[in-house]
């Protein structure tokens, strides 16, 4: 069985740079405190490129994408 993609932000790591919602506004938004929040936690195939871009753009490595393969910065095996 293939795992479905799951997009999330580790709130403990997020420093509020906002790069996730700058590079992928269909997947992320800014919350009331200026931090990123996921608005599309299960991106479809067309949005996976933007999701991967957001993962690579986060300087704190707080954006996580699991359930898919792919290259990006070094992340634990359960993430891209």
KAJO-V440899 format. One record per backbone hydrogen bond with DSSP energy under -0.5 kcal/mol. CO is the residue of the C=O (numbers start at 1). NH is the residue of the N-H. If there is no record, write none. Layout:
BEGIN
CO,NH ; CO,NH
END
This chain:
BEGIN
6,66 ; 8,64 ; 9,11 ; 10,13 ; 10,14 ; 18,22 ; 19,23 ; 20,24 ; 24,27 ; 24,28 ; 27,39 ; 27,40 ; 29,37 ; 31,34 ; 35,31 ; 37,29 ; 41,7 ; 44,47 ; 44,48 ; 45,48 ; 47,51 ; 48,52 ; 49,53 ; 50,54 ; 51,55 ; 52,56 ; 53,57 ; 54,58 ; 55,58 ; 57,59 ; 58,61 ; 62,10 ; 64,8 ; 65,80 ; 66,6 ; 76,79
END
